[in-house]
Amino acid sequence: MTGVQIALTVALTVLVVVVVAVLVVALKVVRRLGGTVPAVAPVGDDPAFLAEKDRQEHSLASLRTAAEDATAAVDEARAAAAAARTEAAAAKAEASAARSEARRIIDGARAEADSLLERSHRQAETDAEQARATARRAGEREVNQLTAVAKEQSQDAERRQRRLDERERLLAEEAERLAERDRRISGTEADLLEREASFARRESELAEGEERHREELERIAGLTADAARVEVVETIEAQAKREAALLVRDIENDARNTAEQRARHIVVDAIQRVASEQTAESVVSVLHLPSDEMKGRIIGREGRNIRAFESTTGVNLIIDDTPEAVLLSCFDPVRREIGRLTLEKLVLDGRIHPHRIEEVFDQAKHEVERLCQRAAEDALVEVGITDLHPELMTLLGRLRYRTSYGQNVLKHLVETAHIAGIMAAELRLDPPLIKRCAFLHDIGKALTHEVEGSHALIGADVARKYGEHEDVVHAIEAHHNEVLPQTIEAVLTQASDACSGGRPGARRESLEAYVKRLERIEEIAGGKSGVEKVFAMQAGREIRVMVRPDDVDDIGAAVLARDVAKQIEEELTYPGQIRVTVVRESRVTEIAR
């Protein structure tokens, strides 16, 4: 039986027992009440009798109620017992089904456990076999490794033992050498002691001999030691003075050479630090026309316009077959520029006649004067000069259109002033004064066509007239050696003028002189022994000399380059420098057959 069934049975039994007890108690009470009732019940108003009667009625009522309750409880217990029996039967059926299912599951579990156990036994045997094989292989490897390690350690121990034996042998040999060295040192010390004693004896003997020799010399010479010392000092002093004079001469020569080298460095540095633009101008200006029809209008009826133009401007007007262009020719660059502006304005206006030419000429003249004034002001600002007489500024402005060997004079003055200022700063002189001297040194070129004489002397007179310092005037008049230079300002003005005019590319040289110089350079190089070909390159600034490798070796090529360069320096005058390159090429040719 299940626990539920047992509990229901116990509860039912308890209820039955309770109901039976209640019934028994009720029956006893009824019997007692019936036995105690008197045969003749008192009638009347006895209070005790009434109270007892009421009590008994109440007891009976309560007993009846209890009996009814017990009966209801018994009925309920019976119903509960029936339900319990039904549930117990269902529980029994479920329990039997559960038992059968449990038996089936247990049987399946046992079968599966048997199969798993069998498989696990087999897997365990396989794993054990693999583990034994792995352990065997690992053991073999460990044994091999231990054997190899033991072998290496034994070899290492043998090597160390051999090294120790060798070291012990070397130490024994070193100990023997040290012992031998100690013996030699002991013998040497004894010899040194003997030599020191002999040297001491010889020194005393030499001192005595020197004293006797000095006394004998004093006796023979008739001079005491002090007098002889004075005579020797005088002799040494004369010799020292002579050597000092020679040293002073060498120092002066050295200083002179160093001064020249230093001056070259200063000049070269000044040239390198100045970069100015140069405009190559000629005596001819070209004016482009909008069309060839304008040429006829410029000529005018029977040539009256061109005659009026030439007489008014002083410029020759050349009209040829050049398409849409006319030429203006004049040696005065200022007049040529005025004529060019006049003709340009007339062409733009279109009205060309003698009266209009005079009006436009006056306008162009004033415009060129303004341009000259502006150019002079710009040059003064660039150089750093502020206090200059207005008339000198006007003359400087006219130099804007003046050229010297293709070099613009005003730009040449600016460049010269910069170079002079740099050199003055290097020499720790007065840069503003020297820059002023260099800037005004060609001021006379503005009046060359109007006043006779050298432009240096003319410029000096003009500068003196307008209140320039005497050092400035002297530098102007001495920059071409018409007057010998007497001041450092004049010398630096000459140097800066030569630097600006002689630097490469500053001024044009004639084509004939250029060609002759190139030919002479090639002749100098070609006349040397072993030379095969000579090429003048880069406008004569580099010479390539091809030599025959069989006649000239490497050392001979270096000597040839030096000889050619030295001869060019001695015979030719050229701006800048000329590089001489000797090319020696060896070629070996073989034919494979």
C-alpha positions in Angstrom: 0.0 0.0 0.0 1.1 3.6 -0.7 1.4 6.3 1.9 -1.8 8.0 0.8 -3.8 4.8 1.2 -2.4 4.3 4.7 -3.3 7.8 5.7 -6.8 7.6 4.4 -7.3 4.3 6.2 -6.1 5.7 9.5 -8.3 8.8 9.2 -11.3 6.7 8.5 -10.7 4.4 11.5 -10.3 7.4 13.7 -13.6 8.9 12.6 -15.4 5.6 13.1 -14.0 5.3 16.6 -15.0 8.8 17.4 -18.6 8.3 16.2 -19.0 5.0 18.2 -17.7 6.7 21.3 -20.2 9.5 20.9 -23.0 7.1 20.4 -22.1 5.1 23.5 -21.9 8.2 25.6 -25.3 9.3 24.3 -26.9 6.0 25.1 -25.5 6.0 28.6 -26.9 9.5 29.3 -30.3 8.5 28.1 -30.4 5.4 30.2 -29.3 7.3 33.3 -31.9 9.9 32.7 -34.6 7.3 32.3 -33.6 5.5 35.5 -33.5 8.6 37.6 -37.0 9.9 36.7 -39.5 9.5 39.7 -42.6 7.5 39.2 -44.7 10.4 40.0 -43.4 13.5 38.5 -44.1 16.4 40.6 -46.5 18.8 39.0 -46.5 22.3 39.8 -44.2 25.2 40.0 -41.2 23.5 41.5 -38.2 25.6 40.3 -35.7 22.9 40.8 -37.7 20.5 38.8 -38.1 23.1 36.0 -34.4 23.9 36.0 -33.5 20.2 35.9 -36.0 19.6 33.2 -34.6 22.5 31.1 -31.0 21.3 31.7 -31.9 17.8 30.6 -33.8 19.1 27.6 -30.8 21.1 26.7 -28.6 18.1 27.1 -30.8 16.0 25.0 -30.8 18.7 22.4 -27.1 18.9 22.4 -26.8 15.1 22.3 -29.2 15.0 19.4 -27.1 17.7 17.7 -24.0 15.7 18.5 -25.5 12.5 17.2 -26.6 14.3 14.0 -23.1 15.7 13.6 -21.6 12.3 14.3 -23.9 10.8 11.7 -23.0 13.5 9.2 -19.4 13.0 10.0 -19.7 9.2 9.6 -21.4 9.8 6.2 -18.7 12.2 5.2 -16.1 9.7 6.5 -17.8 6.9 4.5 -17.8 9.1 1.4 -14.2 10.0 2.0 -13.4 6.4 2.5 -15.1 5.5 -0.8 -13.2 8.3 -2.6 -10.1 7.2 -0.8 -10.7 3.6 -1.9 -11.2 4.9 -5.5 -8.1 7.0 -5.4 -6.2 4.1 -3.8 -7.3 1.8 -6.7 -6.2 4.4 -9.2 -3.0 4.9 -7.3 -2.5 1.1 -7.2 -3.0 1.0 -11.0 -0.6 3.9 -11.5 1.9 2.3 -9.1 1.7 -1.0 -11.0 2.2 0.8 -14.3 5.1 2.8 -12.8 6.6 -0.4 -11.5 6.4 -2.0 -14.9 7.9 1.1 -16.6 10.5 1.2 -13.9 11.4 -2.4 -14.5 11.6 -1.7 -18.3 13.8 1.4 -17.8 16.0 -0.5 -15.3 16.4 -3.4 -17.7 17.3 -1.0 -20.6 19.7 0.9 -18.3 21.3 -2.3 -17.2 21.7 -3.4 -20.9 23.1 0.0 -21.8 25.4 0.1 -18.8 26.7 -3.4 -19.7 27.4 -2.2 -23.3 29.0 1.0 -22.0 31.0 -0.9 -19.5 32.2 -3.3 -22.2 33.1 -0.4 -24.6 34.8 1.5 -21.8 36.9 -1.6 -21.0 37.9 -1.9 -24.6 38.7 1.9 -24.8 40.6 1.7 -21.6 42.7 -1.1 -22.9 43.4 0.8 -26.2 44.3 4.0 -24.3 46.5 2.0 -21.9 48.3 0.4 -24.9 48.8 3.9 -26.5 50.0 5.4 -23.2 52.4 2.5 -22.8 53.7 3.0 -26.4 54.0 6.9 -25.9 55.7 6.4 -22.5 58.1 3.9 -24.1 59.0 6.3 -26.9 59.3 9.3 -24.5 61.5 7.2 -22.3 63.7 6.3 -25.3 64.0 10.0 -26.3 64.8 11.0 -22.7 67.4 8.3 -22.6 68.9 9.5 -25.9 68.9 13.1 -24.7 70.5 12.2 -21.4 73.1 10.1 -23.2 73.9 13.0 -25.6 74.0 15.5 -22.7 76.2 13.2 -20.7 78.5 12.8 -23.7 78.7 16.6 -24.3 79.4 17.2 -20.6 82.1 14.6 -20.7 83.6 16.2 -23.8 83.4 19.6 -22.1 85.0 18.3 -19.0 87.8 16.9 -21.2 88.3 20.2 -23.0 88.3 22.1 -19.7 90.8 19.6 -18.3 93.0 20.1 -21.3 92.7 23.9 -21.0 93.6 23.7 -17.3 96.6 21.5 -18.1 97.7 24.0 -20.8 97.2 26.9 -18.4 99.2 25.2 -15.7 102.0 24.6 -18.3 101.9 28.3 -19.3 101.9 29.4 -15.7 104.9 27.2 -15.0 106.7 28.7 -18.1 105.8 32.2 -17.0 107.1 31.5 -13.5 110.4 30.3 -15.0 110.6 33.5 -17.2 109.8 35.7 -14.3 112.5 34.0 -12.2 115.0 34.4 -15.1 114.0 38.0 -15.4 114.5 38.6 -11.7 118.0 37.2 -12.0 118.7 39.4 -15.0 117.3 42.5 -13.2 119.5 41.7 -10.1 122.6 41.5 -12.4 121.6 44.7 -14.2 121.1 46.6 -10.9 124.6 45.5 -9.8 126.0 46.7 -13.2 124.1 50.0 -12.8 125.5 50.6 -9.4 129.0 50.0 -10.7 128.3 52.4 -13.6 126.9 55.1 -11.3 130.1 54.9 -9.2 132.3 55.1 -12.3 130.2 58.0 -13.7 130.5 59.9 -10.4 134.3 59.4 -10.5 134.4 60.6 -14.2 132.2 63.7 -13.4 134.6 64.7 -10.6 137.5 64.2 -13.0 135.8 66.2 -15.7 135.0 69.0 -13.3 138.6 69.2 -12.3 139.7 69.0 -16.0 137.2 71.7 -17.0 138.5 73.9 -14.2 142.1 73.4 -15.3 141.0 74.0 -19.0 139.2 77.2 -18.1 142.3 78.5 -16.2 144.5 77.5 -19.1 142.1 79.3 -21.5 142.1 82.5 -19.4 145.9 82.4 -19.2 146.2 81.9 -23.0 143.5 84.4 -24.0 144.3 86.9 -21.4 140.6 87.3 -20.6 138.6 86.4 -17.5 135.4 84.3 -17.7 133.2 87.4 -17.2 135.0 89.3 -20.0 134.7 86.3 -22.3 131.0 86.0 -21.4 130.4 89.7 -22.3 132.2 89.2 -25.6 130.1 86.1 -26.4 126.9 88.0 -25.5 127.9 90.8 -27.9 128.5 88.3 -30.6 125.2 86.5 -30.0 123.4 89.9 -29.9 124.8 90.9 -33.3 123.9 87.5 -34.8 120.4 87.8 -33.2 120.0 91.3 -34.7 120.9 90.0 -38.1 118.5 87.1 -37.8 115.8 89.4 -36.6 116.4 91.7 -39.6 116.1 88.7 -41.9 112.9 87.6 -40.0 111.4 91.1 -40.3 112.1 91.1 -44.0 110.5 87.7 -44.4 107.5 88.8 -42.3 107.2 92.0 -44.4 107.3 89.9 -47.6 104.8 87.5 -46.1 102.5 90.4 -45.0 102.8 91.9 -48.5 101.8 88.6 -50.1 99.1 88.1 -47.6 97.8 91.6 -48.1 97.6 91.0 -51.9 95.7 87.7 -51.3 93.4 89.4 -48.7 92.7 92.1 -51.2 91.8 89.6 -53.9 89.5 87.8 -51.4 87.8 91.1 -50.6 87.4 92.1 -54.2 86.1 88.7 -55.2 83.7 88.6 -52.3 82.4 92.0 -53.1 81.8 91.0 -56.8 80.0 87.8 -55.7 77.7 89.5 -53.3 76.5 92.0 -55.9 74.0 90.9 -58.5 72.6 93.6 -60.8 70.7 93.6 -64.0 72.3 94.9 -67.2 70.5 96.0 -70.3 72.5 96.0 -73.5 71.4 99.1 -75.5 72.5 100.4 -78.9 72.2 103.6 -80.8 69.1 102.5 -82.6 65.5 102.1 -81.2 62.8 100.2 -83.0 59.1 101.4 -83.0 56.4 98.9 -84.1 53.5 100.3 -86.1 50.0 99.0 -86.3 50.2 98.8 -90.1 52.4 99.8 -93.0 49.9 102.6 -93.9 51.2 104.5 -90.9 54.6 104.9 -92.7 53.0 107.1 -95.3 51.3 109.3 -92.7 54.6 109.6 -90.8 56.4 110.7 -94.0 53.7 113.2 -94.9 53.1 115.1 -98.1 56.4 115.6 -99.9 58.1 114.4 -96.6 57.2 117.4 -94.5 56.2 115.4 -91.4 59.5 113.4 -91.3 61.5 116.6 -91.9 59.6 118.4 -89.1 60.1 115.4 -86.8 63.9 115.2 -87.4 64.4 118.9 -87.0 62.3 119.1 -83.8 63.7 116.0 -82.0 67.2 115.8 -83.5 66.7 112.1 -84.1 67.1 110.4 -87.5 64.0 108.5 -88.6 64.7 105.5 -90.9 61.8 104.1 -92.8 62.7 101.0 -94.9 61.1 97.8 -96.0 60.9 96.4 -92.5 57.2 95.5 -92.1 55.3 97.4 -89.5 58.4 99.0 -88.0 60.5 102.1 -88.2 64.0 102.9 -86.8 65.1 105.9 -84.7 68.9 106.6 -84.7 70.7 109.0 -82.4 73.9 108.9 -80.4 72.3 110.8 -77.6 70.2 108.2 -75.7 68.1 110.9 -74.0 67.2 112.5 -77.3 66.5 109.1 -78.9 64.2 108.2 -76.0 62.3 111.5 -76.4 62.0 111.0 -80.1 60.7 107.4 -79.6 58.0 108.6 -77.1 57.1 111.4 -79.4 56.6 109.1 -82.4 54.7 106.5 -80.3 52.3 109.2 -79.1 51.8 110.5 -82.6 51.0 107.0 -83.9 48.5 106.4 -81.1 46.8 109.7 -81.7 46.8 109.4 -85.5 47.1 113.2 -86.1 50.6 113.8 -87.6 51.5 117.2 -88.8 54.3 119.7 -87.9 52.4 121.6 -85.3 51.2 118.4 -83.6 54.8 117.1 -83.7 56.0 120.1 -81.7 53.3 119.7 -79.1 53.8 116.0 -78.6 57.6 116.6 -78.5 57.2 119.0 -75.5 55.0 116.4 -73.7 57.5 113.6 -74.3 60.4 115.8 -73.2 58.7 116.5 -69.8 57.8 112.8 -69.5 61.4 111.7 -70.1 62.6 114.3 -67.5 60.2 112.8 -65.0 61.4 109.3 -65.8 65.0 110.5 -65.4 64.2 112.1 -62.0 62.4 108.9 -60.9 65.4 106.8 -61.9 67.8 109.0 -60.0 65.6 108.9 -56.9 65.3 105.1 -57.1 69.1 104.8 -57.5 69.7 107.0 -54.5 67.3 105.0 -52.4 69.0 101.7 -53.5 72.4 103.0 -52.6 71.3 104.7 -49.4 72.3 108.4 -50.2 69.8 111.1 -49.2 71.6 114.5 -49.2 72.4 115.1 -52.9 72.1 118.4 -54.8 69.1 118.6 -57.2 71.3 119.4 -60.2 73.4 116.3 -59.5 70.2 114.2 -59.3 69.2 115.6 -62.7 72.5 114.6 -64.2 72.3 111.1 -62.6 68.8 110.7 -64.1 70.2 111.4 -67.6 72.6 108.5 -67.1 69.6 106.1 -67.2 69.8 106.2 -71.0 73.6 106.2 -71.2 75.6 103.0 -71.9 79.3 102.3 -71.8 80.4 99.2 -73.8 76.8 98.0 -73.5 76.6 98.5 -69.7 74.0 100.9 -68.4 75.9 103.7 -66.6 73.4 104.3 -63.9 73.2 100.7 -63.0 77.0 100.6 -63.2 77.2 103.4 -60.6 74.8 101.6 -58.3 76.7 98.4 -58.6 80.0 100.2 -58.1 78.7 101.8 -54.9 77.6 98.5 -53.5 81.0 96.9 -54.2 82.8 99.8 -52.7 80.6 99.7 -49.6 81.2 96.0 -49.1 85.0 96.5 -49.4 84.9 99.4 -47.0 83.0 97.3 -44.5 85.6 94.5 -44.9 88.4 97.0 -44.3 86.6 98.7 -41.4 86.5 102.1 -43.1 83.7 104.6 -43.6 81.2 102.8 -46.0 78.8 105.9 -46.6 81.7 108.2 -47.8 83.2 105.5 -50.0 79.8 104.5 -51.5 79.3 108.2 -52.3 82.6 108.5 -54.1 81.9 105.3 -56.1 78.3 106.4 -56.9 79.4 109.8 -58.3 82.6 108.7 -60.1 81.0 108.7 -63.6 78.8 111.7 -63.1 80.8 113.5 -65.8 79.5 111.1 -68.5 76.2 113.0 -68.4 78.0 116.1 -69.8 80.5 114.4 -72.2 78.7 115.6 -75.3 78.3 119.2 -74.0 81.7 119.8 -72.4 85.1 119.0 -73.7 87.6 116.9 -71.6 87.7 113.7 -69.7 84.6 112.6 -68.0 86.6 112.1 -64.8 87.8 115.7 -64.7 84.4 117.0 -65.8 82.7 115.0 -63.1 85.1 116.4 -60.5 84.4 120.0 -61.5 80.7 119.4 -61.3 80.9 117.7 -57.9 83.1 120.6 -56.6 80.7 123.1 -58.1 77.7 121.6 -56.2 79.4 121.3 -52.8 80.7 117.8 -52.6 83.4 116.9 -50.1 87.0 117.2 -51.3 87.6 113.4 -50.8 84.7 112.7 -53.1 86.0 115.1 -55.7 89.5 113.6 -55.6 88.1 110.1 -55.9 86.1 111.2 -59.0 89.0 112.8 -60.8 91.5 110.0 -59.9 89.5 107.0 -60.9 91.1 106.9 -64.3 94.5 108.1 -63.1 94.3 111.5 -64.7 95.2 112.5 -61.2 97.3 110.2 -59.0 95.1 108.7 -56.2 96.1 110.0 -52.8 93.4 108.6 -50.5 92.0 105.2 -49.7 88.6 106.4 -51.0 90.2 107.0 -54.5 91.9 103.6 -54.5 88.7 101.8 -53.5 86.7 103.7 -56.1 89.2 102.6 -58.8 88.9 99.0 -57.5 85.1 98.9 -57.4 84.9 100.5 -60.9 87.2 97.9 -62.3 85.2 95.1 -60.5 81.9 96.3 -61.9 83.2 96.9 -65.4 85.5 93.9 -65.7 83.3 91.2 -64.3 82.1 88.5 -66.8 79.1 89.6 -68.8 79.2 93.2 -67.7 80.4 94.7 -71.0 80.5 93.6 -74.5 83.7 93.0 -76.4 84.1 93.1 -80.1 83.5 90.0 -82.1 87.0 90.2 -83.7 88.8 90.3 -80.3 86.6 87.4 -79.1 87.4 85.2 -82.1 91.1 86.1 -81.9 91.2 85.2 -78.2 89.5 81.8 -78.9 92.0 81.1 -81.7 94.9 81.9 -79.6 93.7 79.7 -76.8 93.4 76.8 -79.2 96.8 77.5 -80.6 98.4 77.5 -77.2 96.9 74.2 -76.3 97.4 72.6 -79.7 101.1 73.5 -79.8 101.9 71.2 -76.9 103.4 67.7 -77.5 101.0 64.8 -77.6 97.9 66.9 -78.1 95.5 65.4 -80.6 92.4 67.8 -80.6 91.5 71.0 -78.8 88.0 72.4 -78.3 87.1 75.8 -76.9 83.8 75.6 -75.0 81.4 77.8 -73.2 82.4 81.0 -75.0 86.1 80.3 -74.3 85.7 79.7 -70.5 86.6 76.1 -70.8 89.2 74.3 -73.0 89.0 70.5 -73.6 92.4 69.1 -74.7 92.4 65.6 -76.1 95.8 63.9 -75.9 97.2 60.6 -77.4 97.3 58.1 -74.5 100.4 56.4 -76.0 102.4 59.7 -75.9 101.0 61.3 -72.6 100.6 59.4 -69.4 98.5 60.5 -66.4 101.3 62.5 -64.8 102.1 64.1 -68.2 98.4 65.1 -68.5 98.5 66.9 -65.2 101.7 68.7 -66.3 100.2 69.6 -69.6 97.1 71.1 -68.0 99.2 73.3 -65.7 101.5 74.5 -68.6 98.5 75.4 -70.8 96.8 77.3 -67.9 100.0 79.1 -67.0 100.7 80.2 -70.7 97.1 81.4 -71.1 97.5 83.5 -67.9 100.7 85.1 -69.2 99.7 85.8 -72.8 96.0 86.6 -72.8 93.6 89.1 -71.1 90.1 87.7 -70.4 87.3 88.2 -67.9 86.8 85.6 -65.2 88.7 82.4 -65.5 89.3 79.6 -68.0 89.2 76.0 -67.1 91.7 73.7 -68.8 90.6 70.0 -69.0 93.0 67.4 -70.4 91.2 64.2 -71.5 93.3 61.0 -71.8 91.3 58.0 -73.0 92.8 54.5 -73.5 90.9 52.0 -75.7 91.8 48.4 -76.2 90.3 46.5 -79.0 90.5 42.7 -79.7 88.8 40.6 -82.4 87.3 37.2 -81.5 87.6 34.8 -84.4 
